[in-house]
Structure formats: structure tokens, C-alpha cells
Amino acid sequence: MKLAFIGLGVMGFPIAGHLQQAGHQVCVYNRNADKAADWVSRHGGTSAATPALAANDADMVMLCVGNDDDVRAVVYGDDGALAGMKKGALLVDHTTTSAQLAEELAVAANAAGVRFIDAPVSGGQLGAENGALTVMVGGSEADVAESAPVLAPYGKKVTRLGPVGAGQRCKMVNQICVIGAVQGIAEGLMIAKKAGLDIPTLVEVLAGGAAQSWQLQNRAQTMAEGKFDFGFAAQWMHKDLGICLDEAEQQGLTLPLTEHVHKVYERLLADGFGRCDSTVVIKDLES
């Protein structure tokens, strides 16, 4: 199958690689052309100078960029993906965005004679590299079913949640649950460290009970050691929680924990910790 992949960040670079290794013909676009050239040298395939050229004659076009505005920048306009897509092709957005953008893109895609699904992912850089991402999809049953085999090389689980926008709303719930676990672990570690508890033993004990979580088993030790040079960046979690709070406001909801942790990340970004992984919340408690 002929595919286009737009956005070669820490997630997009390995995801596009899995597609090429699966036997597809992949043409990539990245804002930094050197990154696209590096991808081609490692994986084969081709690169293009604009999203429209990358999308030309592709059966499916995947996006994995930064935020709502970044998506609009690569989708719309004479050089945008929609301008290059053939009729009936499928646009797949792996970016974590607002659900409103997903719904907007579905309308724009329909007007251009193409189809759209929102498909944010969870699993981080390691999951992308290992082909073990969870893909949360919003779109028609037919479009999701068509995309699933193509996404399989990097999506260990590809699940339709409902119509367009449902994937993004599922990702919001995911991020809220993640930061709840991370904030809880950070606060618990403050007590553990003050009390002089052995952290590896603590983690082993907790992992056998109701406190068990991926975050506990994979990040508690590194949090305690002050290591934050891997994983999902704090600046992106701050962005994602802002999306969650905007959605909550539109639904007439109040999310106290999400509001609190969003402010924590705001302080951490101001202090220069934006590129640290999201477990850096413990720094706010230590200060």
C-alpha cells in the first residue's frame, strides 16, 4: 500500500519505520528536512518537500505532529495534505488534539472527497519503538476496520471508541488517569524518602497489591533517583491536560486533580523542566 507519514518526532520517526518495514511504500514529510533525510537513510522509502507532495496518490496519510495548530499547518492550504490526497483516501491523525479539531478535520476531509479518523496513541516513545502502542480511534466502523491492519505493525491494540472525536476524548481520559497515578506516586515517594524506606523494596511490595500500575513499576525508582531524561515530555503533558480542561469546561465539568497537576506542570515549565519526562512532577513537591 502507498502511504504518507507527516511528522517525524520521537513518536512519528519509529512509527513510520514500522510501516516501511511492513512492506508499504512510505513517503515522509517533516518540517526539518534533515530529519526526513535521516529517516530515508535508515528505513528506505522516500521524502517530499511538502505535505501535499507526500500525500500525492497515497491510499492513507498519517499525521503525528505537536498540537492543533501544527495539524492545521500540515493539513490545510496549497501545500497541505488535503491538497495532495486523491479522492477516497483515508487521513489518519495520530496527534493528540482537541476533539473539536478532529470534528473539524472530518468536515474538511469530506469536502475534499477523502475520509478521516482520529487515532491518538498511548505508550510513549518506547511503545512506538517496540511497536506496542495502544491506538484509540474515532471514526466510522468501515474506516477503522480498513485502517486496523495497516496500523497493526505499531499498534498492539487498535480500538474504535465511537464516531470522529471519540478517540481524542478517550486519550483525554488516558492522560487524566496517567497524571493521577504519577502525582500519587510522587506524593507517596515523599513520605517514603523521608522515612528512609528502601525504594526498590517498596515498589516490589506495592506492585503486589492494589497500588500496582505501569507508572509505579516503571517510573517510581527513576523518580526517586531524580532521573527524568526519558519518556513523555512535561511540556506535552501540560498541553494535553489543557485540552482535557477545555473539554471539561465545554461539558460543564470541574476536574480538581487535573487542574492542580496542570498548574504543577505550568510551574515546572517556567523553571525549565519542560523537556524532562512527565514524572518530573516530584520536583515541584521537593521544592
Buried (B, 14 or more C-beta within 10 A) or exposed (E): EBBBBBBBBBBBBBBBBBBBBBEBBBBBBBBEEEBBEBBBEEBEBBBBEBBBBBBBEBBBBBBBBBBBEBBBBBBBBEBBBBBBBBEEBBBBBBBBBBBBBBBBBBEBBEEBEBBBBBBBBBBBBBBBBBBBBBBBBBBBEEBBEBBBEBBBBBBBEBBBBBBBBBBBBBBBEBBBEBBBBBBBBBEBBBEBBEEEBEBEEBBEEBEEEEBEBEBBEBBBBBBBEEBBEBBBBBBBBBBBBBBBBBBBEEEEEEBEEBBEBBEBBBEBBEEEBBEBBBBBBBBBEEE
